[in-house]
Amino acid sequence: MRGVRNMMAAVVVAAGLTGASVAEAKDRAEAWAIWSARAQAIDDALQGGEIGPMKTACNGVTGMLISQGFQFPYWAQGLIPVCRVSKDLWIYSGSKRGVKKWCGDVKDAAGQIGKAEPVAEAPRASVIALNISARMRASYEQLCRK
């Protein structure tokens, strides 16, 4: 009798673990879907080159990245510096010293997100990240390599 109970307990524990991993996979897929949508909005705003859409796309990026229940890879966390340096460009564009600082920051941000690797939960995430990196590198070339 005791052996049957132990076996049943093991089955329940195994089923619970399987259910947990399915739930975790679903949560990760949802988090990556949110990340991809946000990153696409940022990429679109970078392409347009206007501060309004960029502010809207970047609003809440930090909270979105840290509230998903798992840690995004380092390159995916690069949305935070992408938003920061994009905002800084409009703030400091009139100052030589500000632009010089921005040039270093944008190069670093483009490098971070440019290390994107494919993610099973979101196949387009790395593509969007590499697009963002390319746009930022183009801005760097245009504004900093004069």
C-alpha positions as CSV (number, residue, x, y, z in Angstrom):
1,M,0.0,0.0,0.0
2,R,2.8,2.4,0.9
3,G,4.5,1.7,-2.4
4,V,1.4,2.5,-4.3
5,R,1.0,5.8,-2.4
6,N,4.7,6.7,-3.1
7,M,4.2,5.9,-6.8
8,M,1.1,8.0,-7.0
9,A,2.9,10.9,-5.2
10,A,5.7,10.6,-7.7
11,V,3.2,10.8,-10.6
12,V,1.5,13.8,-9.1
13,V,4.9,15.6,-8.6
14,A,6.0,14.7,-12.2
15,A,2.6,16.0,-13.6
16,G,3.0,19.2,-11.6
17,L,6.5,19.8,-13.0
18,T,5.3,19.2,-16.5
19,G,2.4,21.6,-16.0
20,A,4.8,24.1,-14.6
21,S,7.1,23.9,-17.5
22,V,4.2,24.2,-19.9
23,A,3.1,27.3,-18.1
24,E,6.6,28.7,-18.0
25,A,7.0,28.1,-21.8
26,K,3.7,29.9,-22.4
27,D,4.8,32.8,-20.2
28,R,8.1,33.1,-22.0
29,A,6.3,33.0,-25.4
30,E,3.9,35.8,-24.2
31,A,6.9,37.8,-22.9
32,W,8.8,37.5,-26.1
33,A,5.6,38.5,-28.1
34,I,5.4,41.7,-26.0
35,W,9.1,42.3,-26.5
36,S,8.8,41.8,-30.2
37,A,5.9,44.2,-30.5
38,R,7.6,46.8,-28.4
39,A,10.9,46.4,-30.4
40,Q,9.0,46.7,-33.7
41,A,7.4,50.0,-32.5
42,I,10.9,51.3,-31.6
43,D,12.3,50.2,-34.9
44,D,9.5,52.0,-36.7
45,A,10.0,55.1,-34.7
46,L,13.7,55.1,-35.4
47,Q,13.0,54.8,-39.1
48,G,10.6,57.8,-38.9
49,G,13.1,59.8,-36.9
50,E,10.6,61.8,-34.8
51,I,10.7,62.2,-31.1
52,G,6.9,61.7,-30.5
53,P,6.6,58.2,-31.8
54,M,9.9,57.2,-30.1
55,K,8.7,58.5,-26.7
56,T,5.5,56.5,-27.1
57,A,7.3,53.3,-28.2
58,C,9.8,53.6,-25.3
59,N,7.3,54.5,-22.6
60,G,7.5,51.7,-20.0
61,V,10.3,49.7,-21.7
62,T,12.3,49.2,-18.4
63,G,9.2,47.9,-16.6
64,M,8.3,45.7,-19.4
65,L,11.7,44.1,-19.5
66,I,11.9,43.4,-15.7
67,S,8.4,42.3,-15.1
68,Q,8.2,39.2,-17.3
69,G,9.1,36.6,-14.7
70,F,12.4,35.6,-16.4
71,Q,15.5,37.4,-17.4
72,F,15.8,38.4,-21.1
73,P,19.2,37.9,-22.6
74,Y,21.7,40.8,-22.4
75,W,21.1,41.8,-26.0
76,A,17.3,41.9,-25.5
77,Q,17.8,44.2,-22.5
78,G,19.4,46.6,-25.0
79,L,16.0,48.2,-25.6
80,I,16.6,50.3,-22.5
81,P,19.8,51.9,-23.7
82,V,18.4,52.2,-27.2
83,C,15.5,54.3,-25.8
84,R,17.8,56.3,-23.6
85,V,20.2,57.3,-26.4
86,S,17.4,58.0,-28.8
87,K,15.9,60.4,-26.3
88,D,19.3,61.9,-25.5
89,L,19.9,62.7,-29.2
90,W,17.0,65.1,-29.2
91,I,17.9,66.6,-25.9
92,Y,21.6,67.1,-26.6
93,S,21.6,67.7,-30.4
94,G,22.4,71.4,-30.0
95,S,25.5,70.8,-27.9
96,K,28.9,69.6,-29.3
97,R,29.7,68.1,-25.9
98,G,26.3,66.4,-25.8
99,V,26.6,65.0,-29.3
100,K,30.1,63.6,-28.4
101,K,28.7,61.8,-25.4
102,W,25.8,60.6,-27.5
103,C,28.1,59.2,-30.1
104,G,29.8,56.9,-27.5
105,D,26.5,55.9,-26.0
106,V,24.8,55.1,-29.3
107,K,27.7,53.0,-30.4
108,D,27.5,51.0,-27.2
109,A,23.7,50.6,-27.4
110,A,23.9,49.5,-31.1
111,G,26.6,47.0,-30.2
112,Q,24.6,45.5,-27.3
113,I,21.4,44.9,-29.3
114,G,23.4,44.0,-32.3
115,K,24.5,40.8,-30.5
116,A,21.0,39.4,-31.0
117,E,20.6,35.6,-31.5
118,P,17.6,33.7,-32.6
119,V,15.0,32.9,-29.9
120,A,12.7,29.9,-30.2
121,E,9.8,31.7,-28.7
122,A,10.0,34.6,-31.1
123,P,11.8,34.0,-34.4
124,R,11.5,37.6,-35.5
125,A,12.9,39.1,-32.3
126,S,16.5,38.8,-33.4
127,V,15.7,40.2,-36.8
128,I,14.0,43.3,-35.3
129,A,16.9,43.7,-32.9
130,L,19.5,43.6,-35.7
131,N,17.4,46.2,-37.7
132,I,17.5,48.5,-34.7
133,S,21.2,48.0,-34.4
134,A,21.7,48.8,-38.1
135,R,19.6,52.0,-37.9
136,M,21.5,53.1,-34.8
137,R,24.9,52.4,-36.5
138,A,23.7,54.4,-39.5
139,S,22.9,57.3,-37.3
140,Y,26.3,57.0,-35.7
141,E,28.0,57.0,-39.1
142,Q,26.0,60.0,-40.2
143,L,26.4,62.1,-37.0
144,C,29.6,61.0,-35.5
145,R,31.9,60.1,-38.3
146,K,32.0,63.6,-40.0
